């Protein structure tokens, strides 16, 4: 029985990877940089994305977002306030997004109108690490309220990410958060990974985040 379960899982992942490959080609053809945001629930992912989208709109840089949740459209309603196109994806109990879901929800958007596409994944540090969504950049968020050892407890998601963003830095002192220990633990799992420190409430570090995105977009354009 155990072998059958493993074979089924392998088949699902292989199918997802093929869909993700085709989706990535389609997104690249439109000149899009696609960012997959992953984190545990309560990390401040929606607030972080909301501020990101608002800043991009103010800079006249077109962006759009897909939001994954098991149920409700609460997060999508919050992101719409940033003044950009947003769609909610409800997974009906599944703990992650899949490439087919992304492809289906992009069907009626003119992707040539955007420079950035953000995917807010379901709040989970386990399952999303296995599913390629056709993204260019996977960003893992860690809030100061979660503790410094989260990267050691969930190494797969940190190892599969390209950038780590520490959120809620305005609460670091109150939480007695050890920044150096957190960064050391992140790099123990993924040596050399870029780490940003941000606060969606105060705006600290958000300009660095946008600069990081611009650098990622330029690097990929240069390859093409």
Secondary structure, 3 states (H helix, E strand, C coil): CHHHHHHHHHHHHHHHHHHHHHHHHHHHHCCCEEEEEECCCCCCHHHHHHHHHHHHHHCCCCEEEEEEECCCCHHHHHHHCCCCEEEEEECCCCCCCCHHHHHHHCCCCCHHHCCEEEEECCCCCCHHHHCCCCCCEEEEEEECCCCCCHHHHCHHHHHCCCEEEEECHHHCCCCCCCHHHHHHHHHHHCCCCEEEECCCCCCCCHHHHHHHHHHHHHHHHHHC
